[in-house]
Amino acid sequence: MFSIISISINAQKLDSLHTLLQGLPNNEQKLPVMHEIWKEYVSDSIEQAIYYASEEKELALTLKNDHWLARAYFSLGYLYDKQGYLGKAVENYVYAIELFKSQRDHKRLADVYYNLADLFLIAEDYVNARLYFKECLKFRERQKSDDFLSWIHLSIGQAEAGLQRYEQAIEAYEKALIEAKRMNDNYAINFLYTSIGALYQEQQHYNLARDNFYKSIEIEGSKKINIAIACNNIGETYLEEGNTAEAKRYFYKSLSIKDSLKAHDAKAITYLNIGKMFTSIGDYTSAKENLNKAIDLAKLDKIDRGAIEALSVLNEIHNLEASNNVYPSGQEMLKYENIQTKQIALINDLNDELAPLKNRYLLQVNYEVPMLSTQLSRAITSKNINSKLAIIAGILALITIGFMAYYMRKVFVARRMLSKF
C-alpha cells in the first residue's frame, strides 16, 4: 500500500512535538500538533498513530471544530485501511465525506472517494469502483489539480479491466501514461506497462503482452524487483501458451532475483505459478509443495486473492487424486478449511461494510440538504446483505477466481492512496 505522503519516525521531531503539545494552553492549538504527531508514528507504530488520531477526533468533537474533525476522520480511515480493518476504514471515510462536503473541501473529498473506490476494487465491485474513481477525477480536474492524475486514470483502467471492458481500460491507461511521462513518474510508468501487458495476456495476445512486460523494465532506474515481476509475468504468458520449458525458466529466474533481494513476501505469486505449472504436467507432488509455499507466505489476516487461487488449484488436484484414492491428511484439510473460512469472512465483511455506499448518496454534493446525523449513523451501521446470500457469494468468490484477482496479482496489489491529511 502506498500513500502520496512520505512519513518516517523522527525521534527528535517527535520529542519536540510532544513538548509543544504539553505546553500549549489553548486546546484549539493542540489539534494540528496531534495531527503531526500521528503522522510521525505511522511508519513504525500504527497503534500509536491511531491513538493520536483518535485523540484528535475526540478533542475536535469537544471543541466542535469541523475542520479538524473531518481531517481526523479521514486520517483514521486511512490508518484503519492501512492496518487492514476495512470496516472501520469505511466508517471513518463516510463521516469524513459528509464533513468535507459541508466545508466544500473538494480536494480532500476527491481523495476520500479515491480511497473508497480502492476498497470497491478489493471487493471486486468494479461498477462502484469506477463510479467513485470517476467522481474523484471530476473534482480533481475541476480544480485543475494535475498531481496524481496518472494514478486516477490508472485506477479507472483497473476498474474497466475488472469489467473486461478492454478498449476502455486501454484508453484509461493511455491517458495515465501521458500524465505519468509528463510528471516523470517512472514507478507509475512501470506499473502501467505491466497493467497493459496483463490486459493483452487476458485476451491471449501473448506477444503484445510480453512486449509491454519488457517495456516495464526498460524504464530508466528500473529496480531488480521490477525485473522479477516482469519475469514472473512473462513466465505466465508462456505457461498459458503451453510452453512449460520457457515458463519454468522465467519463473525460476524471478525466484532467484527475489531471493537475492530477500523479497520473500513477493515470492508467493511465483510459487503459485510454479504450482500451476506442475499441475499442468501432472506432477502433483511438486505442485502441492509450491502451492503450500504460496499459502504460507500469504497475508491471511487480509483478503489475499493469491491464496484463494492457490486453494482453488489445490482443490482441483485433490479432486484429480481422489480418483486414485489419494487424499490429503486431516491436518491439511483442517488448514485449508480454516484459511477458506477466514477468507470468506473477510470478503463478506468488506461487502457488508460497502453495501450502504452503493446508494449513490455519498456522491451527491448537496450542501442545502446535508445528511442528518441519524441518517449518517444508519448508513454506516446498516447491514443490508442477506447473510445466506453473503455466504454463497463468498464461496463463489473462492471457487471462481475472477479476472481482477488475476490482474491485481500481477502488480502485487500496489495500492496508491490519495491521502491529503
Contacts in CASP RR format, 6 or more apart in sequence:
PFRMAT RR
TARGET T0000
AUTHOR 0000-0000-0000
METHOD contacts of the structure
MODEL  1
MFSIISISINAQKLDSLHTLLQGLPNNEQKLPVMHEIWKEYVSDSIEQAI
YYASEEKELALTLKNDHWLARAYFSLGYLYDKQGYLGKAVENYVYAIELF
KSQRDHKRLADVYYNLADLFLIAEDYVNARLYFKECLKFRERQKSDDFLS
WIHLSIGQAEAGLQRYEQAIEAYEKALIEAKRMNDNYAINFLYTSIGALY
QEQQHYNLARDNFYKSIEIEGSKKINIAIACNNIGETYLEEGNTAEAKRY
FYKSLSIKDSLKAHDAKAITYLNIGKMFTSIGDYTSAKENLNKAIDLAKL
DKIDRGAIEALSVLNEIHNLEASNNVYPSGQEMLKYENIQTKQIALINDL
NDELAPLKNRYLLQVNYEVPMLSTQLSRAITSKNINSKLAIIAGILALIT
IGFMAYYMRKVFVARRMLSKF
1 81 0 8 1.000
1 82 0 8 1.000
1 415 0 8 1.000
1 417 0 8 1.000
2 414 0 8 1.000
2 415 0 8 1.000
2 416 0 8 1.000
2 417 0 8 1.000
3 78 0 8 1.000
3 82 0 8 1.000
3 416 0 8 1.000
3 417 0 8 1.000
3 419 0 8 1.000
4 147 0 8 1.000
4 148 0 8 1.000
4 416 0 8 1.000
4 417 0 8 1.000
4 418 0 8 1.000
4 419 0 8 1.000
4 420 0 8 1.000
5 39 0 8 1.000
5 419 0 8 1.000
5 421 0 8 1.000
7 39 0 8 1.000
7 40 0 8 1.000
7 42 0 8 1.000
7 43 0 8 1.000
8 43 0 8 1.000
9 40 0 8 1.000
9 41 0 8 1.000
9 43 0 8 1.000
9 44 0 8 1.000
9 45 0 8 1.000
10 40 0 8 1.000
13 40 0 8 1.000
14 37 0 8 1.000
14 40 0 8 1.000
14 41 0 8 1.000
17 33 0 8 1.000
17 36 0 8 1.000
17 37 0 8 1.000
17 40 0 8 1.000
18 37 0 8 1.000
20 33 0 8 1.000
21 30 0 8 1.000
21 33 0 8 1.000
21 34 0 8 1.000
21 37 0 8 1.000
24 30 0 8 1.000
24 33 0 8 1.000
27 59 0 8 1.000
27 62 0 8 1.000
27 63 0 8 1.000
28 63 0 8 1.000
28 65 0 8 1.000
30 59 0 8 1.000
31 56 0 8 1.000
31 59 0 8 1.000
31 60 0 8 1.000
31 63 0 8 1.000
31 65 0 8 1.000
31 68 0 8 1.000
32 68 0 8 1.000
34 52 0 8 1.000
34 53 0 8 1.000
34 55 0 8 1.000
34 56 0 8 1.000
34 59 0 8 1.000
35 53 0 8 1.000
35 56 0 8 1.000
35 68 0 8 1.000
35 71 0 8 1.000
35 72 0 8 1.000
35 75 0 8 1.000
35 421 0 8 1.000
37 52 0 8 1.000
38 48 0 8 1.000
38 49 0 8 1.000
38 50 0 8 1.000
38 51 0 8 1.000
38 52 0 8 1.000
38 53 0 8 1.000
38 56 0 8 1.000
38 75 0 8 1.000
38 79 0 8 1.000
39 49 0 8 1.000
39 421 0 8 1.000
41 48 0 8 1.000
41 49 0 8 1.000
41 52 0 8 1.000
42 49 0 8 1.000
42 79 0 8 1.000
42 82 0 8 1.000
46 79 0 8 1.000
46 82 0 8 1.000
46 83 0 8 1.000
49 79 0 8 1.000
50 76 0 8 1.000
50 79 0 8 1.000
50 80 0 8 1.000
50 83 0 8 1.000
53 72 0 8 1.000
53 75 0 8 1.000
53 76 0 8 1.000
53 79 0 8 1.000
54 72 0 8 1.000
54 76 0 8 1.000
56 68 0 8 1.000
56 71 0 8 1.000
56 72 0 8 1.000
56 75 0 8 1.000
57 69 0 8 1.000
57 72 0 8 1.000
57 73 0 8 1.000
57 76 0 8 1.000
59 68 0 8 1.000
60 66 0 8 1.000
60 68 0 8 1.000
60 69 0 8 1.000
60 72 0 8 1.000
61 69 0 8 1.000
66 99 0 8 1.000
66 102 0 8 1.000
66 103 0 8 1.000
67 103 0 8 1.000
69 99 0 8 1.000
70 95 0 8 1.000
70 96 0 8 1.000
70 99 0 8 1.000
70 100 0 8 1.000
70 103 0 8 1.000
70 105 0 8 1.000
70 108 0 8 1.000
71 96 0 8 1.000
71 108 0 8 1.000
71 421 0 8 1.000
73 92 0 8 1.000
73 93 0 8 1.000
73 95 0 8 1.000
73 96 0 8 1.000
73 99 0 8 1.000
74 92 0 8 1.000
74 93 0 8 1.000
74 96 0 8 1.000
74 100 0 8 1.000
74 108 0 8 1.000
74 111 0 8 1.000
74 112 0 8 1.000
74 419 0 8 1.000
74 421 0 8 1.000
75 421 0 8 1.000
76 88 0 8 1.000
76 89 0 8 1.000
76 92 0 8 1.000
77 88 0 8 1.000
77 89 0 8 1.000
77 90 0 8 1.000
77 91 0 8 1.000
77 92 0 8 1.000
77 93 0 8 1.000
77 96 0 8 1.000
77 115 0 8 1.000
78 89 0 8 1.000
78 115 0 8 1.000
78 417 0 8 1.000
78 419 0 8 1.000
78 421 0 8 1.000
80 86 0 8 1.000
80 87 0 8 1.000
80 88 0 8 1.000
80 89 0 8 1.000
80 92 0 8 1.000
81 89 0 8 1.000
81 115 0 8 1.000
81 119 0 8 1.000
81 417 0 8 1.000
84 301 0 8 1.000
84 302 0 8 1.000
86 119 0 8 1.000
86 122 0 8 1.000
86 349 0 8 1.000
86 350 0 8 1.000
86 353 0 8 1.000
87 349 0 8 1.000
87 350 0 8 1.000
87 353 0 8 1.000
89 115 0 8 1.000
89 119 0 8 1.000
90 116 0 8 1.000
90 119 0 8 1.000
90 353 0 8 1.000
90 354 0 8 1.000
90 357 0 8 1.000
90 380 0 8 1.000
91 353 0 8 1.000
91 380 0 8 1.000
93 112 0 8 1.000
93 115 0 8 1.000
93 116 0 8 1.000
94 357 0 8 1.000
94 362 0 8 1.000
94 376 0 8 1.000
94 379 0 8 1.000
94 380 0 8 1.000
95 376 0 8 1.000
95 380 0 8 1.000
96 108 0 8 1.000
96 112 0 8 1.000
97 109 0 8 1.000
97 112 0 8 1.000
97 113 0 8 1.000
97 362 0 8 1.000
98 370 0 8 1.000
98 371 0 8 1.000
98 376 0 8 1.000
100 106 0 8 1.000
100 108 0 8 1.000
100 109 0 8 1.000
100 112 0 8 1.000
101 109 0 8 1.000
101 365 0 8 1.000
101 366 0 8 1.000
101 367 0 8 1.000
101 370 0 8 1.000
102 367 0 8 1.000
102 370 0 8 1.000
104 367 0 8 1.000
106 139 0 8 1.000
106 142 0 8 1.000
106 143 0 8 1.000
107 139 0 8 1.000
107 140 0 8 1.000
107 143 0 8 1.000
107 145 0 8 1.000
107 420 0 8 1.000
108 420 0 8 1.000
109 139 0 8 1.000
109 365 0 8 1.000
110 135 0 8 1.000
110 136 0 8 1.000
110 137 0 8 1.000
110 138 0 8 1.000
110 139 0 8 1.000
110 140 0 8 1.000
110 418 0 8 1.000
111 136 0 8 1.000
111 417 0 8 1.000
111 418 0 8 1.000
111 419 0 8 1.000
111 420 0 8 1.000
113 132 0 8 1.000
113 133 0 8 1.000
113 135 0 8 1.000
113 136 0 8 1.000
113 139 0 8 1.000
113 363 0 8 1.000
114 132 0 8 1.000
114 133 0 8 1.000
114 136 0 8 1.000
114 152 0 8 1.000
114 155 0 8 1.000
114 417 0 8 1.000
114 418 0 8 1.000
115 417 0 8 1.000
115 418 0 8 1.000
115 419 0 8 1.000
116 132 0 8 1.000
116 357 0 8 1.000
116 362 0 8 1.000
117 128 0 8 1.000
117 129 0 8 1.000
117 130 0 8 1.000
117 131 0 8 1.000
117 132 0 8 1.000
117 133 0 8 1.000
117 136 0 8 1.000
117 155 0 8 1.000
117 159 0 8 1.000
118 129 0 8 1.000
118 155 0 8 1.000
118 415 0 8 1.000
118 417 0 8 1.000
119 350 0 8 1.000
119 354 0 8 1.000
120 126 0 8 1.000
120 128 0 8 1.000
120 129 0 8 1.000
120 132 0 8 1.000
120 159 0 8 1.000
120 354 0 8 1.000
121 129 0 8 1.000
121 155 0 8 1.000
121 158 0 8 1.000
121 159 0 8 1.000
121 404 0 8 1.000
121 408 0 8 1.000
122 303 0 8 1.000
122 350 0 8 1.000
123 347 0 8 1.000
123 350 0 8 1.000
123 351 0 8 1.000
123 354 0 8 1.000
124 162 0 8 1.000
124 397 0 8 1.000
124 402 0 8 1.000
124 404 0 8 1.000
124 405 0 8 1.000
125 351 0 8 1.000
125 354 0 8 1.000
125 358 0 8 1.000
126 159 0 8 1.000
126 160 0 8 1.000
126 162 0 8 1.000
126 163 0 8 1.000
126 404 0 8 1.000
127 159 0 8 1.000
127 163 0 8 1.000
128 354 0 8 1.000
128 357 0 8 1.000
128 358 0 8 1.000
129 155 0 8 1.000
129 158 0 8 1.000
129 159 0 8 1.000
130 156 0 8 1.000
130 159 0 8 1.000
130 160 0 8 1.000
130 163 0 8 1.000
131 360 0 8 1.000
131 363 0 8 1.000
132 363 0 8 1.000
133 152 0 8 1.000
133 155 0 8 1.000
133 156 0 8 1.000
133 159 0 8 1.000
134 156 0 8 1.000
135 363 0 8 1.000
136 152 0 8 1.000
136 418 0 8 1.000
137 149 0 8 1.000
137 152 0 8 1.000
137 153 0 8 1.000
137 156 0 8 1.000
140 146 0 8 1.000
140 148 0 8 1.000
140 149 0 8 1.000
140 152 0 8 1.000
141 149 0 8 1.000
146 179 0 8 1.000
147 183 0 8 1.000
148 416 0 8 1.000
148 418 0 8 1.000
149 176 0 8 1.000
149 179 0 8 1.000
150 176 0 8 1.000
150 177 0 8 1.000
150 178 0 8 1.000
150 179 0 8 1.000
150 180 0 8 1.000
150 183 0 8 1.000
150 185 0 8 1.000
150 188 0 8 1.000
150 192 0 8 1.000
151 176 0 8 1.000
151 188 0 8 1.000
151 416 0 8 1.000
151 418 0 8 1.000
152 176 0 8 1.000
152 418 0 8 1.000
153 172 0 8 1.000
153 173 0 8 1.000
153 175 0 8 1.000
153 176 0 8 1.000
153 179 0 8 1.000
154 172 0 8 1.000
154 173 0 8 1.000
154 176 0 8 1.000
154 180 0 8 1.000
154 188 0 8 1.000
154 191 0 8 1.000
154 192 0 8 1.000
154 195 0 8 1.000
156 172 0 8 1.000
157 168 0 8 1.000
157 169 0 8 1.000
157 172 0 8 1.000
157 173 0 8 1.000
157 176 0 8 1.000
157 195 0 8 1.000
158 169 0 8 1.000
158 195 0 8 1.000
158 404 0 8 1.000
158 407 0 8 1.000
158 408 0 8 1.000
160 166 0 8 1.000
160 168 0 8 1.000
160 169 0 8 1.000
160 172 0 8 1.000
161 169 0 8 1.000
161 195 0 8 1.000
161 198 0 8 1.000
161 199 0 8 1.000
161 202 0 8 1.000
161 403 0 8 1.000
161 404 0 8 1.000
161 407 0 8 1.000
162 169 0 8 1.000
162 403 0 8 1.000
162 404 0 8 1.000
162 407 0 8 1.000
164 202 0 8 1.000
164 403 0 8 1.000
166 199 0 8 1.000
166 202 0 8 1.000
166 203 0 8 1.000
169 199 0 8 1.000
170 196 0 8 1.000
170 199 0 8 1.000
173 192 0 8 1.000
173 195 0 8 1.000
173 196 0 8 1.000
173 199 0 8 1.000
176 188 0 8 1.000
176 192 0 8 1.000
177 189 0 8 1.000
177 192 0 8 1.000
179 185 0 8 1.000
180 188 0 8 1.000
180 189 0 8 1.000
180 192 0 8 1.000
181 189 0 8 1.000
186 219 0 8 1.000
186 220 0 8 1.000
186 221 0 8 1.000
186 222 0 8 1.000
189 219 0 8 1.000
190 216 0 8 1.000
190 217 0 8 1.000
190 219 0 8 1.000
190 222 0 8 1.000
190 226 0 8 1.000
191 216 0 8 1.000
191 411 0 8 1.000
191 414 0 8 1.000
193 212 0 8 1.000
193 213 0 8 1.000
193 215 0 8 1.000
193 216 0 8 1.000
193 219 0 8 1.000
194 212 0 8 1.000
194 213 0 8 1.000
194 216 0 8 1.000
194 229 0 8 1.000
194 230 0 8 1.000
194 233 0 8 1.000
194 410 0 8 1.000
194 411 0 8 1.000
195 407 0 8 1.000
195 410 0 8 1.000
195 411 0 8 1.000
196 212 0 8 1.000
197 208 0 8 1.000
197 209 0 8 1.000
197 210 0 8 1.000
197 211 0 8 1.000
197 212 0 8 1.000
197 213 0 8 1.000
197 233 0 8 1.000
198 209 0 8 1.000
198 233 0 8 1.000
198 406 0 8 1.000
198 407 0 8 1.000
198 410 0 8 1.000
198 411 0 8 1.000
199 209 0 8 1.000
199 407 0 8 1.000
200 206 0 8 1.000
200 208 0 8 1.000
200 209 0 8 1.000
200 212 0 8 1.000
201 209 0 8 1.000
201 233 0 8 1.000
201 236 0 8 1.000
201 237 0 8 1.000
201 240 0 8 1.000
202 403 0 8 1.000
202 406 0 8 1.000
202 407 0 8 1.000
204 240 0 8 1.000
206 237 0 8 1.000
206 238 0 8 1.000
206 240 0 8 1.000
206 241 0 8 1.000
209 233 0 8 1.000
209 237 0 8 1.000
210 234 0 8 1.000
210 237 0 8 1.000
213 230 0 8 1.000
213 233 0 8 1.000
213 234 0 8 1.000
213 237 0 8 1.000
214 230 0 8 1.000
214 234 0 8 1.000
216 222 0 8 1.000
216 226 0 8 1.000
216 229 0 8 1.000
216 230 0 8 1.000
217 226 0 8 1.000
217 227 0 8 1.000
217 230 0 8 1.000
219 226 0 8 1.000
224 257 0 8 1.000
224 260 0 8 1.000
224 261 0 8 1.000
225 257 0 8 1.000
225 258 0 8 1.000
225 261 0 8 1.000
225 263 0 8 1.000
225 266 0 8 1.000
227 257 0 8 1.000
228 254 0 8 1.000
228 257 0 8 1.000
228 258 0 8 1.000
228 261 0 8 1.000
228 263 0 8 1.000
228 266 0 8 1.000
228 270 0 8 1.000
229 254 0 8 1.000
229 266 0 8 1.000
229 410 0 8 1.000
229 411 0 8 1.000
229 412 0 8 1.000
231 250 0 8 1.000
231 251 0 8 1.000
231 253 0 8 1.000
231 254 0 8 1.000
231 257 0 8 1.000
232 250 0 8 1.000
232 251 0 8 1.000
232 254 0 8 1.000
232 269 0 8 1.000
232 270 0 8 1.000
232 273 0 8 1.000
232 410 0 8 1.000
233 410 0 8 1.000
234 250 0 8 1.000
235 246 0 8 1.000
235 247 0 8 1.000
235 249 0 8 1.000
235 250 0 8 1.000
235 251 0 8 1.000
235 254 0 8 1.000
235 273 0 8 1.000
236 247 0 8 1.000
236 273 0 8 1.000
236 410 0 8 1.000
238 244 0 8 1.000
238 246 0 8 1.000
238 247 0 8 1.000
238 250 0 8 1.000
239 247 0 8 1.000
239 273 0 8 1.000
239 276 0 8 1.000
239 277 0 8 1.000
239 280 0 8 1.000
242 280 0 8 1.000
244 277 0 8 1.000
244 280 0 8 1.000
244 281 0 8 1.000
247 273 0 8 1.000
247 277 0 8 1.000
248 274 0 8 1.000
248 277 0 8 1.000
251 270 0 8 1.000
251 273 0 8 1.000
251 274 0 8 1.000
251 277 0 8 1.000
252 274 0 8 1.000
254 270 0 8 1.000
255 267 0 8 1.000
255 270 0 8 1.000
255 271 0 8 1.000
255 274 0 8 1.000
258 264 0 8 1.000
258 266 0 8 1.000
258 267 0 8 1.000
258 270 0 8 1.000
259 267 0 8 1.000
264 297 0 8 1.000
265 297 0 8 1.000
265 299 0 8 1.000
266 412 0 8 1.000
267 293 0 8 1.000
267 297 0 8 1.000
268 293 0 8 1.000
268 294 0 8 1.000
268 297 0 8 1.000
268 298 0 8 1.000
268 306 0 8 1.000
268 307 0 8 1.000
269 294 0 8 1.000
269 306 0 8 1.000
269 409 0 8 1.000
269 410 0 8 1.000
269 412 0 8 1.000
271 290 0 8 1.000
271 291 0 8 1.000
271 293 0 8 1.000
271 294 0 8 1.000
271 297 0 8 1.000
272 290 0 8 1.000
272 291 0 8 1.000
272 294 0 8 1.000
272 306 0 8 1.000
272 309 0 8 1.000
272 310 0 8 1.000
272 313 0 8 1.000
272 409 0 8 1.000
274 286 0 8 1.000
274 290 0 8 1.000
275 286 0 8 1.000
275 287 0 8 1.000
275 288 0 8 1.000
275 290 0 8 1.000
275 291 0 8 1.000
275 294 0 8 1.000
275 313 0 8 1.000
276 287 0 8 1.000
276 313 0 8 1.000
277 287 0 8 1.000
278 284 0 8 1.000
278 286 0 8 1.000
278 287 0 8 1.000
278 290 0 8 1.000
279 287 0 8 1.000
279 313 0 8 1.000
279 316 0 8 1.000
279 317 0 8 1.000
284 317 0 8 1.000
284 320 0 8 1.000
284 321 0 8 1.000
287 313 0 8 1.000
287 317 0 8 1.000
288 314 0 8 1.000
288 317 0 8 1.000
291 310 0 8 1.000
291 313 0 8 1.000
291 314 0 8 1.000
291 317 0 8 1.000
292 310 0 8 1.000
292 314 0 8 1.000
294 306 0 8 1.000
294 307 0 8 1.000
294 310 0 8 1.000
295 307 0 8 1.000
295 310 0 8 1.000
295 311 0 8 1.000
295 339 0 8 1.000
298 304 0 8 1.000
298 306 0 8 1.000
298 307 0 8 1.000
298 310 0 8 1.000
300 307 0 8 1.000
300 339 0 8 1.000
300 342 0 8 1.000
300 343 0 8 1.000
302 346 0 8 1.000
303 343 0 8 1.000
303 346 0 8 1.000
303 347 0 8 1.000
303 350 0 8 1.000
304 343 0 8 1.000
305 401 0 8 1.000
305 405 0 8 1.000
305 406 0 8 1.000
305 408 0 8 1.000
305 409 0 8 1.000
305 413 0 8 1.000
306 405 0 8 1.000
306 409 0 8 1.000
307 339 0 8 1.000
307 343 0 8 1.000
308 343 0 8 1.000
308 397 0 8 1.000
308 398 0 8 1.000
308 401 0 8 1.000
308 405 0 8 1.000
309 401 0 8 1.000
309 405 0 8 1.000
309 406 0 8 1.000
309 409 0 8 1.000
311 336 0 8 1.000
311 339 0 8 1.000
311 340 0 8 1.000
311 343 0 8 1.000
311 398 0 8 1.000
312 398 0 8 1.000
312 399 0 8 1.000
312 401 0 8 1.000
314 336 0 8 1.000
315 336 0 8 1.000
318 327 0 8 1.000
318 328 0 8 1.000
321 327 0 8 1.000
328 336 0 8 1.000
340 398 0 8 1.000
343 398 0 8 1.000
344 391 0 8 1.000
344 394 0 8 1.000
344 395 0 8 1.000
344 397 0 8 1.000
344 398 0 8 1.000
347 393 0 8 1.000
347 394 0 8 1.000
347 397 0 8 1.000
348 385 0 8 1.000
348 390 0 8 1.000
348 391 0 8 1.000
348 393 0 8 1.000
348 394 0 8 1.000
351 385 0 8 1.000
351 390 0 8 1.000
351 393 0 8 1.000
352 383 0 8 1.000
352 385 0 8 1.000
352 390 0 8 1.000
355 382 0 8 1.000
355 383 0 8 1.000
355 384 0 8 1.000
355 385 0 8 1.000
356 379 0 8 1.000
356 380 0 8 1.000
356 382 0 8 1.000
356 384 0 8 1.000
357 379 0 8 1.000
359 379 0 8 1.000
361 371 0 8 1.000
361 379 0 8 1.000
362 379 0 8 1.000
371 379 0 8 1.000
END
